[in-house]
Amino acid sequence: MPSSPSGSIRLRLALLALLLVPFVVLGVGVASTPRATDFNCFWSGSHITLAGGDPYDPATWAAATGADVVDVFGTRRETHCPTGYGYPLTTAIALIPLGALPIEIAIVLWQAALIVAVAVGIALLARAAGLGRPGALLLGILVVASEPFFYEFIDVRFGGLLVLAVGLLASSDLIRAGPVLGTVLAMLKPHVMPLAVVVRLRELGLRAAVMALVPVYVLVGASLVVDPAWPTKWISELLGHRADMATAGQSSTLWLLGRVVGIPALGPLLMALGIGALLIGLWRARGRITRLDALAAATVGWAMVVPYALSGDHLVALAVVSAAVLARNTPKLTLSLFVIAGVLPWLLYGTRYDVLVYGGLEVSNALVPVALALLLAATIGRGSAVRVDGSP
């Protein structure tokens, strides 16, 4: 006898609650070692800026973040960002309220904000996909149980806010300020989902898009007042230390994957495969593309070509592609999604060249966006999905 809808909902709620238990335990441990997380990097940027210092100055940065730390697993290592501040000064300005607090308090508030943000982001994506409560819970389980979410949570990064950002971009019919809020949140870590922002602002039209960017203008103006030379300093950091990180095994990109396996052409070939499939899927479904489909294609397409990323940065692509796939409500696509979004990232991360925590290469996870792109292409090519308002 088939289970009742209410029974299915209760089962998924119980599974989601069970998944959250280890995150609560880990969250307490991580919060007790804030200097060993990525949060230390952007908190230090804001803290230095608030004190009138220059986060791009090597000596200032080393004095603030350079000491070795012990992480939540008891491993002694260097900090996440020993070489320099890798964010635009706009991020430091936006996060000054956190920089004004002791890091021990700020990290607790940040973790809480990330949990709330990812929950609201999932809810907005579920609505944009026209999912009912069971589908929304399934989307939540897929996202929370994923390796990228674990990575973002344990390193205390931006993932939860970026899931909220793409949810706001997808559901701005519900939240009229969605494009504005989504753009501001995406700007905090601008290399993860810039194409999604462009796709959504393009839909608004030129005048509305210009108005939606007003908070961005304010942030940029404030940062230029604080340090008119910061764009040059930031670009120097990107082309220096960050470029070294991208080419030295500390990244999950197709560019690095080709170099690691000794086949430089492999990365571009895989990019061509994923992007080509997306373009074919979009062409086949022309006239039937939803906003969610467009955002998913833009996000996962960028994830394949970005020159620097870690596996946690794939969380946004995984979340929005999962929502677009679940919108079709077909067993084959859902099963494929479970394998690609739920199993594959963990499998690749667990079979790195060195499986020690924080050690080894996670470059093999660069295959995840390609797999997601192929699944999204097949999904879009199948036919129409629900609209943002729930209509077919």
Secondary structure per residue as TSV (DSSP state, phi and psi in degrees):
chain	resnum	aa	ss	phi	psi
A	1	M	-	360.0	127.1
A	2	P	-	-64.5	148.2
A	3	S	-	-72.5	151.1
A	4	S	-	-74.9	155.1
A	5	P	H	-56.6	-38.6
A	6	S	H	-67.3	-35.6
A	7	G	H	-66.0	-39.6
A	8	S	H	-64.5	-40.1
A	9	I	H	-64.7	-44.3
A	10	R	H	-62.3	-39.2
A	11	L	H	-63.8	-43.4
A	12	R	H	-69.3	-36.5
A	13	L	H	-63.6	-41.9
A	14	A	H	-64.6	-41.3
A	15	L	H	-64.9	-41.8
A	16	L	H	-63.4	-42.6
A	17	A	H	-63.4	-39.5
A	18	L	H	-64.1	-38.2
A	19	L	H	-65.5	-30.9
A	20	L	H	-76.0	-20.9
A	21	V	H	-58.7	-51.6
A	22	P	H	-63.8	-27.4
A	23	F	H	-70.2	-33.5
A	24	V	H	-64.4	-45.9
A	25	V	H	-62.4	-47.7
A	26	L	H	-63.6	-37.8
A	27	G	H	-60.8	-40.2
A	28	V	H	-64.6	-43.9
A	29	G	H	-65.1	-43.2
A	30	V	H	-65.2	-40.7
A	31	A	H	-63.2	-23.8
A	32	S	T	-83.1	-8.2
A	33	T	-	-129.0	58.1
A	34	P	G	-62.4	-30.7
A	35	R	G	-70.8	-15.9
A	36	A	G	-94.7	13.1
A	37	T	S	-116.9	167.6
A	38	D	T	-67.3	-23.0
A	39	F	H	-57.3	-34.1
A	40	N	H	-56.7	-32.4
A	41	C	H	-68.4	-54.8
A	42	F	H	-80.3	-24.5
A	43	W	H	-65.1	-43.3
A	44	S	H	-62.3	-37.7
A	45	G	H	-59.8	-45.2
A	46	S	H	-69.7	-40.3
A	47	H	H	-62.7	-43.2
A	48	I	H	-66.2	-43.7
A	49	T	H	-61.8	-43.2
A	50	L	H	-63.1	-32.2
A	51	A	T	-82.4	2.0
A	52	G	T	87.3	10.3
A	53	G	-	-91.5	-178.6
A	54	D	-	-115.8	107.7
A	55	P	T	-66.2	-17.2
A	56	Y	T	-87.1	-5.7
A	57	D	-	-78.6	121.9
A	58	P	H	-56.7	-42.4
A	59	A	H	-66.8	-44.4
A	60	T	H	-61.4	-43.4
A	61	W	H	-66.4	-44.2
A	62	A	H	-62.8	-38.9
A	63	A	H	-64.9	-32.1
A	64	A	H	-85.6	-30.2
A	65	T	H	-133.2	-1.0
A	66	G	-	-76.6	-15.8
A	67	A	S	-72.3	149.1
A	68	D	-	-65.1	154.8
A	69	V	E	-133.7	164.7
A	70	V	E	-112.1	123.5
A	71	D	-	-85.7	-175.7
A	72	V	T	-64.2	-21.3
A	73	F	T	-92.4	4.7
A	74	G	S	81.6	12.6
A	75	T	-	-90.9	128.3
A	76	R	E	-87.1	130.5
A	77	R	E	-159.1	174.7
A	78	E	-	-77.5	164.7
A	79	T	-	-66.6	166.7
A	80	H	S	-64.5	-29.4
A	81	C	-	-133.5	63.4
A	82	P	S	-73.2	-18.1
A	83	T	S	-91.3	-31.9
A	84	G	-	172.6	170.4
A	85	Y	-	-81.2	117.9
A	86	G	-	-98.1	6.2
A	87	Y	S	-105.4	157.9
A	88	P	-	-65.8	155.2
A	89	L	H	-64.3	-22.3
A	90	T	H	-60.0	-35.2
A	91	T	H	-65.6	-42.8
A	92	A	H	-62.2	-41.0
A	93	I	H	-65.7	-44.3
A	94	A	H	-63.8	-31.2
A	95	L	T	-100.3	16.1
A	96	I	H	-57.0	-35.8
A	97	P	H	-56.7	-34.2
A	98	L	H	-73.7	-40.2
A	99	G	H	-64.5	-20.4
A	100	A	T	-79.7	-11.9
A	101	L	S	-100.4	156.2
A	102	P	-	-58.8	143.1
A	103	I	H	-60.5	-31.1
A	104	E	H	-64.5	-32.6
A	105	I	H	-84.9	-41.8
A	106	A	H	-60.3	-38.7
A	107	I	H	-68.4	-33.7
A	108	V	H	-65.5	-44.7
A	109	L	H	-63.9	-39.0
A	110	W	H	-66.3	-44.7
A	111	Q	H	-60.0	-43.1
A	112	A	H	-63.0	-41.5
A	113	A	H	-63.7	-38.5
A	114	L	H	-65.7	-40.2
A	115	I	H	-65.1	-46.1
A	116	V	H	-63.0	-42.5
A	117	A	H	-63.3	-44.6
A	118	V	H	-68.5	-34.4
A	119	A	H	-65.5	-46.3
A	120	V	H	-67.3	-40.4
A	121	G	H	-60.0	-43.6
A	122	I	H	-63.6	-42.2
A	123	A	H	-61.8	-41.0
A	124	L	H	-68.3	-40.0
A	125	L	H	-64.8	-39.7
A	126	A	H	-62.9	-40.5
A	127	R	H	-66.5	-42.7
A	128	A	H	-61.5	-31.0
A	129	A	T	-84.8	-5.0
A	130	G	T	71.2	26.4
A	131	L	-	-80.5	142.5
A	132	G	-	-78.7	-171.8
A	133	R	H	-62.2	-42.8
A	134	P	H	-61.5	-41.7
A	135	G	H	-66.4	-38.1
A	136	A	H	-64.7	-40.1
A	137	L	H	-66.1	-39.0
A	138	L	H	-63.8	-41.4
A	139	L	H	-60.8	-43.2
A	140	G	H	-61.3	-41.4
A	141	I	H	-64.2	-44.9
A	142	L	H	-59.7	-42.9
A	143	V	H	-71.5	-49.0
A	144	V	H	-67.8	-32.9
A	145	A	T	-83.8	-1.0
A	146	S	S	-79.6	153.4
A	147	E	H	-62.2	-42.1
A	148	P	H	-59.0	-38.4
A	149	F	H	-66.2	-42.7
A	150	F	H	-57.9	-44.6
A	151	Y	H	-61.5	-46.8
A	152	E	H	-64.9	-39.3
A	153	F	H	-69.6	-45.5
A	154	I	H	-74.8	-25.9
A	155	D	H	-93.1	-5.6
A	156	V	T	56.1	66.0
A	157	R	-	-110.6	-153.3
A	158	F	S	-98.0	-0.2
A	159	G	H	-52.1	-46.3
A	160	G	H	-60.4	-41.6
A	161	L	H	-67.1	-32.7
A	162	L	H	-74.9	-32.2
A	163	V	H	-64.1	-40.1
A	164	L	H	-63.3	-39.7
A	165	A	H	-59.9	-47.2
A	166	V	H	-71.1	-30.0
A	167	G	H	-65.5	-40.0
A	168	L	H	-65.9	-40.6
A	169	L	H	-64.1	-34.8
A	170	A	H	-78.0	-28.6
A	171	S	T	-117.6	33.9
A	172	S	T	-72.2	-8.3
A	173	D	T	-69.3	-29.5
A	174	L	T	-82.8	-42.2
A	175	I	S	-115.4	103.0
A	176	R	T	-61.8	-26.9
A	177	A	T	-87.5	12.3
A	178	G	H	-52.8	-49.4
A	179	P	H	-61.2	-35.7
A	180	V	H	-68.5	-52.4
A	181	L	H	-65.2	-41.5
A	182	G	H	-63.2	-39.8
A	183	T	H	-66.0	-42.8
A	184	V	H	-63.2	-44.3
A	185	L	H	-65.0	-41.4
A	186	A	H	-64.2	-29.7
A	187	M	H	-70.1	-20.9
A	188	L	T	-62.1	-32.4
A	189	K	S	-134.5	78.9
A	190	P	T	-69.1	-13.2
A	191	H	T	-87.6	-1.8
A	192	V	S	-88.4	-43.6
A	193	M	S	-141.9	45.3
A	194	P	H	-66.3	-35.1
A	195	L	H	-67.3	-33.9
A	196	A	H	-62.8	-40.4
A	197	V	H	-63.6	-44.1
A	198	V	H	-61.2	-43.7
A	199	V	H	-60.5	-43.7
A	200	R	H	-71.1	-41.4
A	201	L	H	-67.9	-33.5
A	202	R	H	-62.9	-34.4
A	203	E	H	-66.0	-28.8
A	204	L	H	-71.9	-27.5
A	205	G	-	96.2	159.6
A	206	L	H	-60.5	-49.6
A	207	R	H	-64.4	-46.8
A	208	A	H	-66.5	-35.4
A	209	A	H	-65.5	-41.0
A	210	V	H	-61.7	-41.9
A	211	M	H	-67.3	-35.8
A	212	A	H	-65.8	-23.2
A	213	L	T	-90.0	3.2
A	214	V	H	-55.0	-46.3
A	215	P	H	-60.1	-32.2
A	216	V	H	-66.9	-42.1
A	217	Y	H	-59.5	-40.9
A	218	V	H	-63.3	-45.1
A	219	L	H	-63.4	-43.9
A	220	V	H	-63.9	-43.5
A	221	G	H	-62.5	-43.5
A	222	A	H	-63.1	-39.8
A	223	S	H	-67.8	-34.8
A	224	L	H	-71.0	-31.2
A	225	V	H	-66.4	-42.1
A	226	V	H	-66.0	-43.8
A	227	D	-	-153.1	98.6
A	228	P	T	-60.8	-20.5
A	229	A	T	-96.1	4.8
A	230	W	H	-62.0	-35.7
A	231	P	H	-58.2	-40.1
A	232	T	H	-65.6	-41.5
A	233	K	H	-64.7	-41.3
A	234	W	H	-66.1	-44.6
A	235	I	H	-62.8	-37.4
A	236	S	H	-62.8	-39.6
A	237	E	H	-64.6	-42.0
A	238	L	I	-64.4	-41.1
A	239	L	I	-82.2	-11.4
A	240	G	I	-103.6	-94.1
A	241	H	I	-62.2	-42.0
A	242	R	I	-67.7	-36.6
A	243	A	H	-65.3	-37.2
A	244	D	H	-63.5	-41.7
A	245	M	H	-63.3	-37.7
A	246	A	H	-69.3	-23.5
A	247	T	H	-108.0	2.9
A	248	A	T	-114.6	23.9
A	249	G	T	89.3	2.9
A	250	Q	-	-103.5	43.6
A	251	S	-	-154.2	159.8
A	252	S	-	-121.8	68.4
A	253	T	-	-125.0	157.4
A	254	L	H	-67.7	-28.3
A	255	W	H	-60.4	-46.6
A	256	L	H	-72.9	-35.1
A	257	L	H	-57.4	-44.3
A	258	G	H	-61.0	-39.8
A	259	R	H	-70.0	-38.6
A	260	V	H	-65.1	-41.9
A	261	V	T	-85.2	-2.4
A	262	G	T	81.7	16.9
A	263	I	-	-127.0	84.8
A	264	P	T	-54.6	-29.5
A	265	A	T	-77.2	-11.3
A	266	L	H	-61.9	-44.8
A	267	G	H	-57.6	-55.8
A	268	P	H	-58.7	-35.2
A	269	L	H	-65.4	-42.0
A	270	L	H	-68.5	-36.9
A	271	M	H	-61.1	-44.7
A	272	A	H	-62.5	-38.4
A	273	L	H	-62.8	-50.4
A	274	G	H	-66.5	-46.8
A	275	I	H	-69.2	-39.6
A	276	G	H	-60.2	-43.5
A	277	A	H	-63.1	-41.5
A	278	L	H	-61.5	-44.3
A	279	L	H	-63.6	-39.8
A	280	I	H	-65.0	-44.6
A	281	G	H	-61.0	-43.2
A	282	L	H	-65.7	-37.6
A	283	W	H	-67.1	-42.5
A	284	R	H	-64.4	-31.3
A	285	A	T	-100.8	17.1
A	286	R	T	-55.6	135.3
A	287	G	T	88.7	-12.6
A	288	R	-	-122.4	17.6
A	289	I	-	-83.2	125.5
A	290	T	-	-85.9	165.6
A	291	R	H	-58.5	-40.1
A	292	L	H	-62.6	-42.3
A	293	D	H	-59.4	-45.9
A	294	A	H	-63.4	-42.8
A	295	L	H	-65.9	-39.8
A	296	A	H	-63.8	-44.4
A	297	A	H	-63.8	-42.0
A	298	A	H	-65.8	-40.3
A	299	T	H	-70.0	-48.1
A	300	V	H	-74.4	-30.6
A	301	G	H	-62.9	-43.7
A	302	W	H	-66.2	-37.6
A	303	A	H	-60.5	-24.4
A	304	M	H	-81.3	-26.4
A	305	V	H	-107.7	-12.8
A	306	V	-	-60.1	136.3
A	307	P	S	-78.1	-14.7
A	308	Y	S	-143.5	126.0
A	309	A	-	-165.8	156.2
A	310	L	-	-111.9	167.6
A	311	S	G	-61.5	-29.5
A	312	G	G	-63.6	-27.1
A	313	D	G	-68.7	-11.8
A	314	H	G	-80.3	-4.3
A	315	L	H	-59.7	-41.8
A	316	V	H	-63.8	-46.9
A	317	A	H	-61.3	-42.5
A	318	L	H	-62.2	-42.6
A	319	A	H	-67.2	-47.5
A	320	V	H	-74.5	-36.2
A	321	V	H	-65.9	-40.7
A	322	S	H	-59.4	-42.4
A	323	A	H	-63.3	-42.2
A	324	A	H	-65.7	-37.0
A	325	V	H	-71.3	-45.8
A	326	L	H	-64.1	-23.0
A	327	A	T	-62.2	-25.8
A	328	R	T	-79.7	-22.8
A	329	N	-	55.0	50.4
A	330	T	-	-119.4	137.3
A	331	P	H	-57.7	-41.3
A	332	K	H	-64.8	-43.6
A	333	L	H	-66.7	-40.2
A	334	T	H	-64.2	-42.0
A	335	L	H	-63.9	-42.9
A	336	S	H	-62.1	-39.4
A	337	L	H	-63.2	-41.7
A	338	F	I	-59.7	-42.1
A	339	V	I	-68.3	-46.1
A	340	I	I	-77.6	-41.6
A	341	A	I	-90.5	-30.1
A	342	G	I	-94.5	-41.8
A	343	V	I	-97.6	-47.2
A	344	L	H	-57.3	-47.7
A	345	P	H	-60.1	-39.9
A	346	W	H	-67.0	-41.2
A	347	L	H	-61.8	-46.0
A	348	L	H	-67.2	-41.6
A	349	Y	H	-66.9	-35.5
A	350	G	H	-78.4	-13.9
A	351	T	T	-114.3	38.5
A	352	R	S	-68.9	174.3
A	353	Y	S	-63.6	-26.5
A	354	D	S	-143.4	116.6
A	355	V	-	-87.3	5.6
A	356	L	S	-64.9	146.2
A	357	V	T	-59.3	131.1
A	358	Y	T	67.7	2.7
A	359	G	-	-111.1	168.9
A	360	G	S	75.7	-177.8
A	361	L	-	-102.1	129.9
A	362	E	-	-103.7	21.4
A	363	V	G	-63.7	-26.0
A	364	S	G	-63.0	-22.2
A	365	N	G	-67.1	-8.7
A	366	A	G	-63.5	-16.8
A	367	L	H	-74.4	-18.7
A	368	V	H	-62.1	-49.6
A	369	P	H	-59.4	-33.4
A	370	V	H	-64.1	-46.5
A	371	A	H	-62.2	-41.6
A	372	L	H	-63.3	-38.7
A	373	A	H	-64.8	-42.6
A	374	L	H	-63.7	-41.1
A	375	L	H	-65.3	-43.5
A	376	L	H	-63.5	-40.2
A	377	A	H	-61.2	-44.4
A	378	A	H	-65.0	-36.2
A	379	T	H	-66.6	-49.8
A	380	I	H	-64.0	-38.1
A	381	G	H	-68.2	-16.6
A	382	R	H	-72.1	-32.1
A	383	G	-	149.9	-167.4
A	384	S	-	-76.3	155.4
A	385	A	-	-120.7	178.9
A	386	V	-	-69.9	153.2
A	387	R	-	-84.3	175.6
A	388	V	T	-60.6	-33.8
A	389	D	T	-86.2	3.4
A	390	G	S	95.5	-9.1
A	391	S	-	-79.7	154.2
A	392	P	-	-72.1	360.0
